Amino acid sequence: MCNDAVLTASQVSRCNARQLSLLDVFEEGMASFPSVAFAHINSKEDFIQIGVTNIFEMHNPLTMEEYYVAVNRAFHRYNKQPNWVTYLVDGVTHTFLDGRWFFTTDAAGPCDDTTSAQPS
């Protein structure tokens, strides 16, 4: 992973020194491309992400509460970038863009009876 195919020279150096995180890579990407919009759609309790994390952290498994705190810490960091936005969903869903309901979802939630989010 520590190569210049996807990382800058500075990132490769920090990666080789084990001083680079994925958060750093995303944050630096946002800063390097200020005219590009970056966004995350994430659930508060993504059970798949928690499970994958726990595979690598078997000695210290992550709880749903700890995951939520970690996501908020990362998003707090990203929020310093003016070209980044997030939509944090209540639930355990892992992916959002592949569901047919994605195109009719709005901030009012599932109990909303308006048609404002219907595709045209």
PyMOL commands that set and color helices and strands:
alter all, ss='L'
color gray80, all
select helices_A, chain A and resi 9-16+22-32+47-56+64-78+100-104
alter helices_A, ss='H'
color red, helices_A
select strands_A, chain A and resi 38-43+84-89
alter strands_A, ss='S'
color yellow, strands_A
deselect
rebuild
show_as cartoon
